[in-house]
């Protein structure tokens, strides 16, 4: 994803917005805040984080995770970044 964000930073004009939709995930039962991690990467690659919008429908984790760790709703977000 860092490569994708980097390429977007390369080809977008200054002040252009980039919208991205992504879900947070669980790994070995631990929630991973992908929205925050990718936004930090985007800032390092030349974007300003304008908003992180949380979609109201909560995504569940994978069936493999649910069998072992139970069902935990995870955030699905829309990121709004502006190229500096």
N, CA, C and O atoms as CSV, one atom per row, in Angstrom:
chain,resi,resn,atom,element,x,y,z
A,1,UNK,N,N,0.825,-1.188,0.000
A,1,UNK,CA,C,0.000,0.000,0.000
A,1,UNK,C,C,0.873,1.257,0.000
A,1,UNK,O,O,0.492,2.274,-0.579
A,2,UNK,N,N,2.033,1.192,0.642
A,2,UNK,CA,C,2.933,2.348,0.635
A,2,UNK,C,C,3.356,2.684,-0.799
A,2,UNK,O,O,3.480,3.858,-1.149
A,3,UNK,N,N,3.575,1.664,-1.624
A,3,UNK,CA,C,3.941,1.894,-3.028
A,3,UNK,C,C,2.792,2.546,-3.790
A,3,UNK,O,O,3.019,3.434,-4.611
A,4,UNK,N,N,1.573,2.115,-3.527
A,4,UNK,CA,C,0.398,2.700,-4.190
A,4,UNK,C,C,0.251,4.163,-3.788
A,4,UNK,O,O,0.034,5.027,-4.638
A,5,UNK,N,N,0.370,4.437,-2.499
A,5,UNK,CA,C,0.251,5.818,-2.012
A,5,UNK,C,C,1.386,6.671,-2.582
A,5,UNK,O,O,1.164,7.816,-2.976
A,6,UNK,N,N,2.583,6.125,-2.626
A,6,UNK,CA,C,3.722,6.840,-3.193
A,6,UNK,C,C,3.521,7.176,-4.665
A,6,UNK,O,O,3.860,8.275,-5.104
A,7,UNK,N,N,2.976,6.245,-5.422
A,7,UNK,CA,C,2.715,6.494,-6.845
A,7,UNK,C,C,1.632,7.556,-7.012
A,7,UNK,O,O,1.725,8.400,-7.902
A,8,UNK,N,N,0.620,7.521,-6.175
A,8,UNK,CA,C,-0.418,8.562,-6.210
A,8,UNK,C,C,0.202,9.923,-5.914
A,8,UNK,O,O,-0.130,10.912,-6.567
A,9,UNK,N,N,1.092,9.979,-4.942
A,9,UNK,CA,C,1.770,11.233,-4.613
A,9,UNK,C,C,2.601,11.729,-5.798
A,9,UNK,O,O,2.713,12.932,-6.031
A,10,UNK,N,N,3.174,10.794,-6.533
A,10,UNK,CA,C,4.000,11.169,-7.686
A,10,UNK,C,C,3.174,11.749,-8.823
A,10,UNK,O,O,3.590,12.729,-9.441
A,11,UNK,N,N,2.014,11.167,-9.117
A,11,UNK,CA,C,1.266,11.562,-10.307
A,11,UNK,C,C,0.210,12.643,-10.060
A,11,UNK,O,O,-0.212,13.314,-11.002
A,12,UNK,N,N,-0.217,12.820,-8.821
A,12,UNK,CA,C,-1.246,13.829,-8.560
A,12,UNK,C,C,-0.648,15.227,-8.522
A,12,UNK,O,O,0.490,15.422,-8.095
A,13,UNK,N,N,-1.435,16.194,-8.976
A,13,UNK,CA,C,-1.013,17.591,-8.932
A,13,UNK,C,C,-1.152,18.118,-7.510
A,13,UNK,O,O,-1.927,17.575,-6.723
A,14,UNK,N,N,-0.412,19.165,-7.172
A,14,UNK,CA,C,-0.567,19.761,-5.838
A,14,UNK,C,C,-2.025,20.168,-5.576
A,14,UNK,O,O,-2.718,20.634,-6.481
A,15,UNK,N,N,-2.469,19.990,-4.359
A,15,UNK,CA,C,-3.829,20.275,-3.881
A,15,UNK,C,C,-4.878,19.281,-4.364
A,15,UNK,O,O,-6.055,19.428,-4.035
A,16,UNK,N,N,-4.477,18.268,-5.139
A,16,UNK,CA,C,-5.431,17.241,-5.562
A,16,UNK,C,C,-5.807,16.384,-4.355
A,16,UNK,O,O,-4.989,16.156,-3.464
A,17,UNK,N,N,-7.039,15.918,-4.338
A,17,UNK,CA,C,-7.487,15.034,-3.259
A,17,UNK,C,C,-7.403,13.584,-3.713
A,17,UNK,O,O,-7.596,13.252,-4.883
A,18,UNK,N,N,-7.108,12.738,-2.733
A,18,UNK,CA,C,-7.123,11.295,-2.945
A,18,UNK,C,C,-8.098,10.702,-1.942
A,18,UNK,O,O,-7.986,10.946,-0.741
A,19,UNK,N,N,-9.047,9.931,-2.428
A,19,UNK,CA,C,-10.005,9.231,-1.581
A,19,UNK,C,C,-9.665,7.747,-1.625
A,19,UNK,O,O,-9.443,7.183,-2.697
A,20,UNK,N,N,-9.625,7.127,-0.467
A,20,UNK,CA,C,-9.339,5.701,-0.404
A,20,UNK,C,C,-10.277,5.060,0.612
A,20,UNK,O,O,-10.548,5.631,1.669
A,21,UNK,N,N,-10.766,3.879,0.285
A,21,UNK,CA,C,-11.640,3.124,1.189
A,21,UNK,C,C,-10.889,1.875,1.613
A,21,UNK,O,O,-10.313,1.172,0.782
A,22,UNK,N,N,-10.898,1.603,2.912
A,22,UNK,CA,C,-10.193,0.432,3.405
A,22,UNK,C,C,-10.772,0.030,4.757
A,22,UNK,O,O,-11.383,0.845,5.447
A,23,UNK,N,N,-10.577,-1.215,5.122
A,23,UNK,CA,C,-11.043,-1.732,6.406
A,23,UNK,C,C,-9.866,-1.918,7.341
A,23,UNK,O,O,-8.741,-2.177,6.914
A,24,UNK,N,N,-10.147,-1.780,8.611
A,24,UNK,CA,C,-9.167,-2.224,9.595
A,24,UNK,C,C,-9.235,-3.740,9.652
A,24,UNK,O,O,-10.202,-4.334,9.175
A,25,UNK,N,N,-8.229,-4.371,10.223
A,25,UNK,CA,C,-8.145,-5.835,10.221
A,25,UNK,C,C,-7.783,-6.343,11.612
A,25,UNK,O,O,-7.484,-5.572,12.524
A,26,UNK,N,N,-7.820,-7.657,11.742
A,26,UNK,CA,C,-7.305,-8.325,12.943
A,26,UNK,C,C,-6.222,-9.291,12.518
A,26,UNK,O,O,-6.321,-9.950,11.483
A,27,UNK,N,N,-5.196,-9.361,13.329
A,27,UNK,CA,C,-4.123,-10.319,13.092
A,27,UNK,C,C,-3.868,-11.026,14.411
A,27,UNK,O,O,-3.520,-10.393,15.407
A,28,UNK,N,N,-4.042,-12.349,14.414
A,28,UNK,CA,C,-3.872,-13.154,15.632
A,28,UNK,C,C,-4.714,-12.597,16.776
A,28,UNK,O,O,-4.289,-12.590,17.931
A,29,UNK,N,N,-5.916,-12.130,16.435
A,29,UNK,CA,C,-6.847,-11.636,17.442
A,29,UNK,C,C,-6.656,-10.197,17.854
A,29,UNK,O,O,-7.442,-9.678,18.646
A,30,UNK,N,N,-5.625,-9.528,17.335
A,30,UNK,CA,C,-5.345,-8.142,17.701
A,30,UNK,C,C,-5.821,-7.223,16.583
A,30,UNK,O,O,-5.475,-7.428,15.419
A,31,UNK,N,N,-6.617,-6.208,16.933
A,31,UNK,CA,C,-7.076,-5.236,15.940
A,31,UNK,C,C,-5.917,-4.365,15.489
A,31,UNK,O,O,-5.119,-3.894,16.299
A,32,UNK,N,N,-5.839,-4.158,14.171
A,32,UNK,CA,C,-4.798,-3.314,13.578
A,32,UNK,C,C,-5.486,-2.105,12.963
A,32,UNK,O,O,-6.362,-2.251,12.111
A,33,UNK,N,N,-5.092,-0.913,13.392
A,33,UNK,CA,C,-5.696,0.341,12.902
A,33,UNK,C,C,-5.055,0.733,11.576
A,33,UNK,O,O,-4.182,1.598,11.528
A,34,UNK,N,N,-5.491,0.097,10.518
A,34,UNK,CA,C,-4.946,0.338,9.186
A,34,UNK,C,C,-5.176,1.786,8.771
A,34,UNK,O,O,-4.332,2.373,8.095
A,35,UNK,N,N,-6.307,2.373,9.165
A,35,UNK,CA,C,-6.611,3.751,8.796
A,35,UNK,C,C,-5.539,4.714,9.310
A,35,UNK,O,O,-5.118,5.616,8.587
A,36,UNK,N,N,-5.105,4.529,10.536
A,36,UNK,CA,C,-4.085,5.403,11.117
A,36,UNK,C,C,-2.714,5.128,10.498
A,36,UNK,O,O,-1.962,6.058,10.207
A,37,UNK,N,N,-2.396,3.859,10.301
A,37,UNK,CA,C,-1.097,3.491,9.730
A,37,UNK,C,C,-0.950,4.045,8.316
A,37,UNK,O,O,0.072,4.649,7.989
A,38,UNK,N,N,-1.971,3.840,7.474
A,38,UNK,CA,C,-1.885,4.334,6.096
A,38,UNK,C,C,-1.880,5.857,6.047
A,38,UNK,O,O,-1.220,6.440,5.188
A,39,UNK,N,N,-2.600,6.507,6.947
A,39,UNK,CA,C,-2.591,7.971,6.975
A,39,UNK,C,C,-1.221,8.501,7.389
A,39,UNK,O,O,-0.778,9.526,6.871
A,40,UNK,N,N,-0.551,7.827,8.306
A,40,UNK,CA,C,0.819,8.215,8.672
A,40,UNK,C,C,1.761,8.065,7.483
A,40,UNK,O,O,2.610,8.924,7.246
A,41,UNK,N,N,1.609,6.977,6.739
A,41,UNK,CA,C,2.428,6.768,5.538
A,41,UNK,C,C,2.137,7.862,4.514
A,41,UNK,O,O,3.058,8.405,3.904
A,42,UNK,N,N,0.859,8.183,4.326
A,42,UNK,CA,C,0.469,9.218,3.359
A,42,UNK,C,C,1.090,10.566,3.729
A,42,UNK,O,O,1.569,11.289,2.856
A,43,UNK,N,N,1.083,10.902,5.009
A,43,UNK,CA,C,1.696,12.166,5.444
A,43,UNK,C,C,3.192,12.171,5.145
A,43,UNK,O,O,3.734,13.188,4.714
A,44,UNK,N,N,3.849,11.059,5.369
A,44,UNK,CA,C,5.289,10.968,5.108
A,44,UNK,C,C,5.602,11.080,3.616
A,44,UNK,O,O,6.704,11.471,3.232
A,45,UNK,N,N,4.615,10.731,2.779
A,45,UNK,CA,C,4.832,10.750,1.326
A,45,UNK,C,C,4.278,12.000,0.653
A,45,UNK,O,O,4.237,12.077,-0.575
A,46,UNK,N,N,3.850,12.985,1.456
A,46,UNK,CA,C,3.469,14.271,0.856
A,46,UNK,C,C,1.986,14.594,0.856
A,46,UNK,O,O,1.561,15.504,0.144
A,47,UNK,N,N,1.201,13.888,1.620
A,47,UNK,CA,C,-0.228,14.191,1.711
A,47,UNK,C,C,-0.547,14.825,3.061
A,47,UNK,O,O,0.154,14.610,4.050
A,48,UNK,N,N,-1.601,15.596,3.078
A,48,UNK,CA,C,-2.178,16.115,4.315
A,48,UNK,C,C,-3.462,15.324,4.556
A,48,UNK,O,O,-4.277,15.185,3.643
A,49,UNK,N,N,-3.650,14.813,5.745
A,49,UNK,CA,C,-4.865,14.071,6.071
A,49,UNK,C,C,-5.956,15.079,6.386
A,49,UNK,O,O,-5.891,15.781,7.395
A,50,UNK,N,N,-6.961,15.149,5.518
A,50,UNK,CA,C,-8.078,16.069,5.765
A,50,UNK,C,C,-9.112,15.438,6.684
A,50,UNK,O,O,-9.568,16.065,7.640
A,51,UNK,N,N,-9.481,14.189,6.389
A,51,UNK,CA,C,-10.511,13.504,7.167
A,51,UNK,C,C,-10.309,12.006,7.083
A,51,UNK,O,O,-9.755,11.487,6.114
A,52,UNK,N,N,-10.768,11.328,8.111
A,52,UNK,CA,C,-10.945,9.881,8.069
A,52,UNK,C,C,-12.399,9.657,8.459
A,52,UNK,O,O,-12.774,9.817,9.620
A,53,UNK,N,N,-13.201,9.289,7.488
A,53,UNK,CA,C,-14.633,9.095,7.703
A,53,UNK,C,C,-14.901,7.633,8.018
A,53,UNK,O,O,-14.453,6.745,7.292
A,54,UNK,N,N,-15.623,7.384,9.086
A,54,UNK,CA,C,-15.952,6.010,9.468
A,54,UNK,C,C,-17.307,5.660,8.866
A,54,UNK,O,O,-18.293,6.358,9.107
A,55,UNK,N,N,-17.362,4.588,8.088
A,55,UNK,CA,C,-18.599,4.097,7.485
A,55,UNK,C,C,-19.404,3.417,8.592
A,55,UNK,O,O,-18.840,2.686,9.407
A,56,UNK,N,N,-20.706,3.651,8.626
A,56,UNK,CA,C,-21.525,3.189,9.751
A,56,UNK,C,C,-21.600,1.670,9.880
A,56,UNK,O,O,-21.666,1.156,10.997
A,57,UNK,N,N,-21.592,0.947,8.774
A,57,UNK,CA,C,-21.678,-0.520,8.854
A,57,UNK,C,C,-20.355,-1.076,9.358
A,57,UNK,O,O,-19.308,-0.831,8.759
A,58,UNK,N,N,-20.397,-1.816,10.447
A,58,UNK,CA,C,-19.170,-2.381,11.032
A,58,UNK,C,C,-18.885,-3.732,10.392
A,58,UNK,O,O,-19.734,-4.623,10.387
A,59,UNK,N,N,-17.710,-3.867,9.866
A,59,UNK,CA,C,-17.291,-5.117,9.234
A,59,UNK,C,C,-16.863,-6.099,10.322
A,59,UNK,O,O,-16.246,-5.708,11.313
A,60,UNK,N,N,-17.189,-7.349,10.134
A,60,UNK,CA,C,-16.706,-8.386,11.048
A,60,UNK,C,C,-15.372,-8.914,10.567
A,60,UNK,O,O,-14.994,-8.714,9.412
A,61,UNK,N,N,-14.669,-9.579,11.440
A,61,UNK,CA,C,-13.397,-10.161,11.035
A,61,UNK,C,C,-13.639,-11.467,10.274
A,61,UNK,O,O,-14.773,-11.934,10.176
A,62,UNK,N,N,-12.587,-12.038,9.750
A,62,UNK,CA,C,-12.713,-13.237,8.931
A,62,UNK,C,C,-13.228,-14.421,9.750
A,62,UNK,O,O,-13.125,-14.431,10.976
A,63,UNK,N,N,-13.777,-15.406,9.066
A,63,UNK,CA,C,-14.324,-16.579,9.753
A,63,UNK,C,C,-13.238,-17.333,10.510
A,63,UNK,O,O,-13.512,-17.919,11.557
A,64,UNK,N,N,-12.002,-17.327,9.995
A,64,UNK,CA,C,-10.911,-17.978,10.705
A,64,UNK,C,C,-10.649,-17.272,12.041
A,64,UNK,O,O,-10.428,-17.927,13.059
A,65,UNK,N,N,-10.675,-15.950,12.032
A,65,UNK,CA,C,-10.472,-15.178,13.259
A,65,UNK,C,C,-11.651,-15.378,14.220
A,65,UNK,O,O,-11.451,-15.508,15.428
A,66,UNK,N,N,-12.875,-15.402,13.687
A,66,UNK,CA,C,-14.058,-15.547,14.548
A,66,UNK,C,C,-14.052,-16.880,15.275
A,66,UNK,O,O,-14.429,-16.953,16.444
A,67,UNK,N,N,-13.623,-17.945,14.586
A,67,UNK,CA,C,-13.599,-19.254,15.215
A,67,UNK,C,C,-12.674,-19.303,16.420
A,67,UNK,O,O,-12.965,-19.978,17.407
A,68,UNK,N,N,-11.577,-18.598,16.337
A,68,UNK,CA,C,-10.585,-18.623,17.412
A,68,UNK,C,C,-10.798,-17.514,18.437
A,68,UNK,O,O,-10.675,-17.753,19.639
A,69,UNK,N,N,-11.118,-16.296,17.974
A,69,UNK,CA,C,-11.127,-15.135,18.855
A,69,UNK,C,C,-12.504,-14.502,19.041
A,69,UNK,O,O,-12.629,-13.538,19.797
A,70,UNK,N,N,-13.538,-15.013,18.377
A,70,UNK,CA,C,-14.866,-14.413,18.475
A,70,UNK,C,C,-15.037,-13.284,17.472
A,70,UNK,O,O,-14.077,-12.844,16.839
A,71,UNK,N,N,-16.285,-12.821,17.337
A,71,UNK,CA,C,-16.572,-11.761,16.362
A,71,UNK,C,C,-16.385,-10.404,17.014
A,71,UNK,O,O,-16.957,-10.118,18.066
A,72,UNK,N,N,-15.580,-9.576,16.377
A,72,UNK,CA,C,-15.358,-8.213,16.845
A,72,UNK,C,C,-15.550,-7.289,15.650
A,72,UNK,O,O,-14.844,-7.430,14.652
A,73,UNK,N,N,-16.497,-6.337,15.728
A,73,UNK,CA,C,-16.676,-5.410,14.601
A,73,UNK,C,C,-15.431,-4.540,14.392
A,73,UNK,O,O,-14.801,-4.095,15.351
A,74,UNK,N,N,-15.094,-4.312,13.139
A,74,UNK,CA,C,-13.937,-3.495,12.789
A,74,UNK,C,C,-14.382,-2.294,11.961
A,74,UNK,O,O,-15.393,-2.353,11.261
A,75,UNK,N,N,-13.618,-1.201,12.048
A,75,UNK,CA,C,-13.969,0.014,11.303
A,75,UNK,C,C,-13.681,-0.148,9.821
A,75,UNK,O,O,-12.688,-0.748,9.411
A,76,UNK,N,N,-14.593,0.412,9.034
A,76,UNK,CA,C,-14.360,0.589,7.602
A,76,UNK,C,C,-14.329,2.094,7.398
A,76,UNK,O,O,-15.234,2.800,7.841
A,77,UNK,N,N,-13.290,2.591,6.728
A,77,UNK,CA,C,-13.101,4.037,6.652
A,77,UNK,C,C,-12.900,4.513,5.215
A,77,UNK,O,O,-12.463,3.773,4.334
A,78,UNK,N,N,-13.241,5.786,5.030
A,78,UNK,CA,C,-12.903,6.509,3.799
A,78,UNK,C,C,-11.875,7.550,4.212
A,78,UNK,O,O,-12.129,8.370,5.094
A,79,UNK,N,N,-10.721,7.513,3.573
A,79,UNK,CA,C,-9.670,8.484,3.872
A,79,UNK,C,C,-9.761,9.601,2.849
A,79,UNK,O,O,-9.965,9.348,1.662
A,80,UNK,N,N,-9.613,10.819,3.301
A,80,UNK,CA,C,-9.564,11.986,2.413
A,80,UNK,C,C,-8.215,12.663,2.653
A,80,UNK,O,O,-7.977,13.254,3.706
A,81,UNK,N,N,-7.352,12.563,1.663
A,81,UNK,CA,C,-6.009,13.137,1.758
A,81,UNK,C,C,-5.840,14.166,0.646
A,81,UNK,O,O,-6.374,14.006,-0.452
A,82,UNK,N,N,-5.097,15.214,0.943
A,82,UNK,CA,C,-4.795,16.246,-0.073
A,82,UNK,C,C,-3.280,16.294,-0.275
A,82,UNK,O,O,-2.500,16.336,0.677
A,83,UNK,N,N,-2.899,16.288,-1.550
A,83,UNK,CA,C,-1.461,16.360,-1.859
A,83,UNK,C,C,-0.959,17.764,-1.568
A,83,UNK,O,O,-1.561,18.754,-1.982
A,84,UNK,N,N,0.159,17.833,-0.846
A,84,UNK,CA,C,0.754,19.149,-0.549
A,84,UNK,C,C,1.477,19.685,-1.755
A,84,UNK,O,O,2.042,20.777,-1.701
